[in-house]
């Protein structure tokens, strides 16, 4: 047994993600899942290469826009 908290690797090789405040399930829940799965979350969309959930800002060709179901 380990005293370390569990941290998976499902999203470990994915780029930084931004989770929209309009997401359902709530943003905090989705961010928690990403962190537990080894992913990284940004608080600002311009620092992310993947945006999860509804996004009304200007879309860039270099960013992937995915639904919450992807997580």
N, CA, C and O atoms as CSV, one atom per row, in Angstrom:
chain,resi,resn,atom,element,x,y,z
A,1,UNK,N,N,0.832,-1.193,0.000
A,1,UNK,CA,C,0.000,0.000,0.000
A,1,UNK,C,C,0.865,1.240,0.000
A,1,UNK,O,O,1.980,1.238,0.522
A,2,UNK,N,N,0.343,2.290,-0.587
A,2,UNK,CA,C,1.086,3.539,-0.690
A,2,UNK,C,C,0.349,4.654,0.031
A,2,UNK,O,O,-0.881,4.697,0.033
A,3,UNK,N,N,1.096,5.545,0.635
A,3,UNK,CA,C,0.500,6.710,1.281
A,3,UNK,C,C,0.210,7.807,0.261
A,3,UNK,O,O,-0.458,8.792,0.573
A,4,UNK,N,N,0.714,7.631,-0.955
A,4,UNK,CA,C,0.501,8.609,-2.017
A,4,UNK,C,C,-0.939,8.525,-2.523
A,4,UNK,O,O,-1.494,7.430,-2.611
A,5,UNK,N,N,-1.554,9.669,-2.858
A,5,UNK,CA,C,-2.890,9.617,-3.452
A,5,UNK,C,C,-2.823,9.002,-4.849
A,5,UNK,O,O,-1.807,9.108,-5.535
A,6,UNK,N,N,-3.907,8.364,-5.259
A,6,UNK,CA,C,-3.958,7.719,-6.574
A,6,UNK,C,C,-3.846,8.761,-7.682
A,6,UNK,O,O,-4.450,9.830,-7.600
A,7,UNK,N,N,-3.086,8.451,-8.698
A,7,UNK,CA,C,-3.004,9.307,-9.880
A,7,UNK,C,C,-2.847,8.406,-11.101
A,7,UNK,O,O,-1.815,7.761,-11.287
A,8,UNK,N,N,-3.875,8.375,-11.916
A,8,UNK,CA,C,-3.852,7.549,-13.113
A,8,UNK,C,C,-3.023,8.172,-14.224
A,8,UNK,O,O,-2.406,9.222,-14.046
A,9,UNK,N,N,-3.019,7.510,-15.367
A,9,UNK,CA,C,-2.207,7.981,-16.491
A,9,UNK,C,C,-3.008,8.149,-17.787
A,9,UNK,O,O,-2.422,8.397,-18.840
A,10,UNK,N,N,-4.318,8.020,-17.725
A,10,UNK,CA,C,-5.149,8.081,-18.926
A,10,UNK,C,C,-4.908,9.350,-19.747
A,10,UNK,O,O,-4.815,9.282,-20.973
A,11,UNK,N,N,-4.807,10.503,-19.086
A,11,UNK,CA,C,-4.614,11.775,-19.782
A,11,UNK,C,C,-3.186,12.297,-19.666
A,11,UNK,O,O,-2.918,13.436,-20.048
A,12,UNK,N,N,-2.271,11.494,-19.153
A,12,UNK,CA,C,-0.899,11.951,-18.904
A,12,UNK,C,C,-0.192,12.428,-20.172
A,12,UNK,O,O,0.632,13.341,-20.111
A,13,UNK,N,N,-0.500,11.827,-21.308
A,13,UNK,CA,C,0.183,12.217,-22.543
A,13,UNK,C,C,-0.621,13.212,-23.379
A,13,UNK,O,O,-0.278,13.473,-24.532
A,14,UNK,N,N,-1.686,13.768,-22.802
A,14,UNK,CA,C,-2.508,14.752,-23.505
A,14,UNK,C,C,-2.010,16.169,-23.215
A,14,UNK,O,O,-1.419,16.417,-22.163
A,15,UNK,N,N,-2.246,17.097,-24.144
A,15,UNK,CA,C,-1.851,18.487,-23.885
A,15,UNK,C,C,-2.725,19.115,-22.799
A,15,UNK,O,O,-3.692,18.510,-22.336
A,16,UNK,N,N,-2.374,20.316,-22.409
A,16,UNK,CA,C,-3.114,21.048,-21.377
A,16,UNK,C,C,-4.552,21.270,-21.840
A,16,UNK,O,O,-4.805,21.586,-23.002
A,17,UNK,N,N,-5.491,21.098,-20.902
A,17,UNK,CA,C,-6.915,21.244,-21.197
A,17,UNK,C,C,-7.503,22.428,-20.441
A,17,UNK,O,O,-7.025,22.801,-19.370
A,18,UNK,N,N,-8.545,23.007,-21.017
A,18,UNK,CA,C,-9.351,24.029,-20.351
A,18,UNK,C,C,-10.762,23.475,-20.284
A,18,UNK,O,O,-11.291,22.995,-21.287
A,19,UNK,N,N,-11.378,23.538,-19.101
A,19,UNK,CA,C,-12.749,23.064,-18.936
A,19,UNK,C,C,-13.647,24.287,-18.795
A,19,UNK,O,O,-13.462,25.100,-17.890
A,20,UNK,N,N,-14.615,24.412,-19.687
A,20,UNK,CA,C,-15.514,25.560,-19.716
A,20,UNK,C,C,-16.318,25.683,-18.423
A,20,UNK,O,O,-16.761,24.677,-17.868
A,21,UNK,N,N,-16.509,26.922,-17.941
A,21,UNK,CA,C,-17.352,27.127,-16.753
A,21,UNK,C,C,-18.807,26.708,-16.985
A,21,UNK,O,O,-19.540,26.468,-16.026
A,22,UNK,N,N,-19.231,26.617,-18.253
A,22,UNK,CA,C,-20.605,26.224,-18.582
A,22,UNK,C,C,-20.759,24.711,-18.714
A,22,UNK,O,O,-21.818,24.234,-19.121
A,23,UNK,N,N,-19.738,23.965,-18.381
A,23,UNK,CA,C,-19.770,22.505,-18.524
A,23,UNK,C,C,-20.782,21.852,-17.594
A,23,UNK,O,O,-21.052,22.328,-16.491
A,24,UNK,N,N,-21.329,20.749,-18.078
A,24,UNK,CA,C,-22.188,19.884,-17.277
A,24,UNK,C,C,-21.723,18.474,-17.514
A,24,UNK,O,O,-21.784,18.025,-18.659
A,25,UNK,N,N,-21.263,17.739,-16.526
A,25,UNK,CA,C,-21.150,17.993,-15.089
A,25,UNK,C,C,-20.329,19.250,-14.789
A,25,UNK,O,O,-19.626,19.768,-15.656
A,26,UNK,N,N,-20.430,19.727,-13.554
A,26,UNK,CA,C,-19.756,20.962,-13.163
A,26,UNK,C,C,-18.250,20.938,-13.436
A,26,UNK,O,O,-17.607,19.889,-13.406
A,27,UNK,N,N,-17.716,22.121,-13.699
A,27,UNK,CA,C,-16.298,22.289,-14.018
A,27,UNK,C,C,-15.394,21.649,-12.979
A,27,UNK,O,O,-14.437,20.962,-13.337
A,28,UNK,N,N,-15.676,21.861,-11.706
A,28,UNK,CA,C,-14.821,21.313,-10.643
A,28,UNK,C,C,-14.750,19.789,-10.714
A,28,UNK,O,O,-13.688,19.204,-10.498
A,29,UNK,N,N,-15.869,19.152,-11.014
A,29,UNK,CA,C,-15.889,17.687,-11.113
A,29,UNK,C,C,-15.053,17.200,-12.292
A,29,UNK,O,O,-14.288,16.244,-12.163
A,30,UNK,N,N,-15.200,17.859,-13.441
A,30,UNK,CA,C,-14.440,17.453,-14.623
A,30,UNK,C,C,-12.944,17.712,-14.438
A,30,UNK,O,O,-12.117,16.889,-14.831
A,31,UNK,N,N,-12.598,18.856,-13.841
A,31,UNK,CA,C,-11.181,19.156,-13.572
A,31,UNK,C,C,-10.597,18.110,-12.630
A,31,UNK,O,O,-9.459,17.676,-12.810
A,32,UNK,N,N,-11.366,17.707,-11.635
A,32,UNK,CA,C,-10.908,16.677,-10.704
A,32,UNK,C,C,-10.630,15.363,-11.412
A,32,UNK,O,O,-9.627,14.705,-11.134
A,33,UNK,N,N,-11.512,14.975,-12.328
A,33,UNK,CA,C,-11.305,13.741,-13.096
A,33,UNK,C,C,-10.050,13.823,-13.965
A,33,UNK,O,O,-9.284,12.864,-14.056
A,34,UNK,N,N,-9.850,14.969,-14.598
A,34,UNK,CA,C,-8.663,15.144,-15.440
A,34,UNK,C,C,-7.401,15.019,-14.594
A,34,UNK,O,O,-6.459,14.325,-14.977
A,35,UNK,N,N,-7.380,15.694,-13.437
A,35,UNK,CA,C,-6.211,15.625,-12.547
A,35,UNK,C,C,-5.968,14.203,-12.054
A,35,UNK,O,O,-4.830,13.733,-12.060
A,36,UNK,N,N,-7.020,13.516,-11.629
A,36,UNK,CA,C,-6.877,12.137,-11.151
A,36,UNK,C,C,-6.367,11.197,-12.238
A,36,UNK,O,O,-5.757,10.167,-11.951
A,37,UNK,N,N,-6.625,11.565,-13.481
A,37,UNK,CA,C,-6.211,10.728,-14.607
A,37,UNK,C,C,-4.884,11.177,-15.215
A,37,UNK,O,O,-4.533,10.771,-16.323
A,38,UNK,N,N,-4.153,12.016,-14.488
A,38,UNK,CA,C,-2.821,12.424,-14.931
A,38,UNK,C,C,-2.776,13.608,-15.869
A,38,UNK,O,O,-1.710,13.953,-16.377
A,39,UNK,N,N,-3.919,14.239,-16.111
A,39,UNK,CA,C,-3.959,15.376,-17.028
A,39,UNK,C,C,-3.656,16.698,-16.353
A,39,UNK,O,O,-3.590,16.797,-15.128
A,40,UNK,N,N,-3.471,17.717,-17.192
A,40,UNK,CA,C,-3.201,19.069,-16.714
A,40,UNK,C,C,-4.311,19.990,-17.191
A,40,UNK,O,O,-4.760,19.898,-18.334
A,41,UNK,N,N,-4.758,20.895,-16.291
A,41,UNK,CA,C,-5.852,21.811,-16.591
A,41,UNK,C,C,-5.368,23.246,-16.419
A,41,UNK,O,O,-4.699,23.581,-15.441
A,42,UNK,N,N,-5.721,24.085,-17.391
A,42,UNK,CA,C,-5.413,25.510,-17.322
A,42,UNK,C,C,-6.671,26.261,-16.903
A,42,UNK,O,O,-7.787,25.836,-17.198
A,43,UNK,N,N,-6.480,27.375,-16.219
A,43,UNK,CA,C,-7.608,28.218,-15.828
A,43,UNK,C,C,-8.011,29.183,-16.942
A,43,UNK,O,O,-9.066,29.813,-16.869
A,44,UNK,N,N,-7.172,29.297,-17.973
A,44,UNK,CA,C,-7.458,30.209,-19.087
A,44,UNK,C,C,-7.387,29.449,-20.415
A,44,UNK,O,O,-6.471,28.654,-20.629
A,45,UNK,N,N,-8.352,29.693,-21.306
A,45,UNK,CA,C,-8.415,28.925,-22.551
A,45,UNK,C,C,-7.217,29.134,-23.479
A,45,UNK,O,O,-6.846,28.208,-24.199
A,46,UNK,N,N,-6.614,30.293,-23.487
A,46,UNK,CA,C,-5.514,30.544,-24.434
A,46,UNK,C,C,-4.268,29.720,-24.138
A,46,UNK,O,O,-3.384,29.610,-24.988
A,47,UNK,N,N,-4.185,29.133,-22.930
A,47,UNK,CA,C,-3.041,28.295,-22.569
A,47,UNK,C,C,-3.305,26.814,-22.824
A,47,UNK,O,O,-2.451,25.973,-22.540
A,48,UNK,N,N,-4.479,26.492,-23.355
A,48,UNK,CA,C,-4.864,25.091,-23.540
A,48,UNK,C,C,-4.857,24.698,-25.015
A,48,UNK,O,O,-5.070,25.530,-25.897
A,49,UNK,N,N,-4.611,23.426,-25.258
A,49,UNK,CA,C,-4.686,22.874,-26.613
A,49,UNK,C,C,-5.961,22.072,-26.819
A,49,UNK,O,O,-6.305,21.708,-27.943
A,50,UNK,N,N,-6.663,21.799,-25.713
A,50,UNK,CA,C,-7.955,21.107,-25.761
A,50,UNK,C,C,-8.922,21.903,-24.896
A,50,UNK,O,O,-8.614,22.222,-23.747
A,51,UNK,N,N,-10.094,22.226,-25.446
A,51,UNK,CA,C,-11.130,22.917,-24.680
A,51,UNK,C,C,-12.317,21.978,-24.567
A,51,UNK,O,O,-12.830,21.465,-25.562
A,52,UNK,N,N,-12.739,21.766,-23.327
A,52,UNK,CA,C,-13.833,20.843,-23.022
A,52,UNK,C,C,-15.092,21.637,-22.694
A,52,UNK,O,O,-15.060,22.546,-21.865
A,53,UNK,N,N,-16.200,21.293,-23.346
A,53,UNK,CA,C,-17.479,21.910,-23.044
A,53,UNK,C,C,-17.785,23.108,-23.925
A,53,UNK,O,O,-17.022,23.426,-24.837
A,54,UNK,N,N,-18.918,23.781,-23.651
A,54,UNK,CA,C,-19.338,24.921,-24.467
A,54,UNK,C,C,-18.294,26.036,-24.446
A,54,UNK,O,O,-17.759,26.376,-23.391
A,55,UNK,N,N,-18.013,26.595,-25.610
A,55,UNK,CA,C,-17.029,27.677,-25.704
A,55,UNK,C,C,-17.506,28.671,-26.751
A,55,UNK,O,O,-17.723,28.298,-27.904
A,56,UNK,N,N,-17.671,29.935,-26.362
A,56,UNK,CA,C,-18.193,30.945,-27.282
A,56,UNK,C,C,-17.115,31.903,-27.779
A,56,UNK,O,O,-17.409,32.808,-28.560
A,57,UNK,N,N,-15.878,31.719,-27.338
A,57,UNK,CA,C,-14.790,32.583,-27.790
A,57,UNK,C,C,-14.378,32.275,-29.219
A,57,UNK,O,O,-14.914,31.371,-29.860
A,58,UNK,N,N,-13.409,33.050,-29.704
A,58,UNK,CA,C,-12.889,32.831,-31.050
A,58,UNK,C,C,-12.166,31.489,-31.098
A,58,UNK,O,O,-11.304,31.206,-30.265
A,59,UNK,N,N,-12.524,30.674,-32.074
A,59,UNK,CA,C,-11.926,29.335,-32.179
A,59,UNK,C,C,-10.672,29.374,-33.049
A,59,UNK,O,O,-10.614,30.067,-34.064
A,60,UNK,N,N,-9.673,28.609,-32.619
A,60,UNK,CA,C,-8.409,28.525,-33.347
A,60,UNK,C,C,-8.266,27.133,-33.962
A,60,UNK,O,O,-8.719,26.142,-33.388
A,61,UNK,N,N,-7.640,27.068,-35.122
A,61,UNK,CA,C,-7.467,25.797,-35.833
A,61,UNK,C,C,-6.550,24.842,-35.081
A,61,UNK,O,O,-6.625,23.630,-35.283
A,62,UNK,N,N,-5.687,25.366,-34.219
A,62,UNK,CA,C,-4.713,24.526,-33.510
A,62,UNK,C,C,-5.260,23.931,-32.217
A,62,UNK,O,O,-4.570,23.166,-31.543
A,63,UNK,N,N,-6.499,24.280,-31.869
A,63,UNK,CA,C,-7.110,23.818,-30.618
A,63,UNK,C,C,-8.213,22.816,-30.935
A,63,UNK,O,O,-8.959,22.996,-31.897
A,64,UNK,N,N,-8.320,21.761,-30.130
A,64,UNK,CA,C,-9.413,20.793,-30.264
A,64,UNK,C,C,-10.533,21.208,-29.324
A,64,UNK,O,O,-10.286,21.495,-28.153
A,65,UNK,N,N,-11.761,21.242,-29.825
A,65,UNK,CA,C,-12.941,21.601,-29.043
A,65,UNK,C,C,-13.783,20.339,-28.895
A,65,UNK,O,O,-14.312,19.816,-29.876
A,66,UNK,N,N,-13.904,19.857,-27.662
A,66,UNK,CA,C,-14.556,18.574,-27.403
A,66,UNK,C,C,-15.680,18.716,-26.393
A,66,UNK,O,O,-15.671,19.627,-25.565
A,67,UNK,N,N,-16.649,17.809,-26.463
A,67,UNK,CA,C,-17.742,17.822,-25.489
A,67,UNK,C,C,-17.279,17.196,-24.174
A,67,UNK,O,O,-16.250,16.524,-24.112
A,68,UNK,N,N,-18.052,17.430,-23.149
A,68,UNK,CA,C,-17.754,16.862,-21.836
A,68,UNK,C,C,-17.777,15.337,-21.872
A,68,UNK,O,O,-17.109,14.691,-21.064
A,69,UNK,N,N,-18.528,14.761,-22.787
A,69,UNK,CA,C,-18.617,13.299,-22.904
A,69,UNK,C,C,-17.265,12.674,-23.229
A,69,UNK,O,O,-17.043,11.495,-22.954
A,70,UNK,N,N,-16.374,13.449,-23.806
A,70,UNK,CA,C,-15.039,12.950,-24.138
A,70,UNK,C,C,-14.301,12.511,-22.880
A,70,UNK,O,O,-13.559,11.529,-22.903
A,71,UNK,N,N,-14.504,13.239,-21.779
A,71,UNK,CA,C,-13.851,12.879,-20.512
A,71,UNK,C,C,-14.542,11.672,-19.935
A,71,UNK,O,O,-14.160,11.192,-18.868
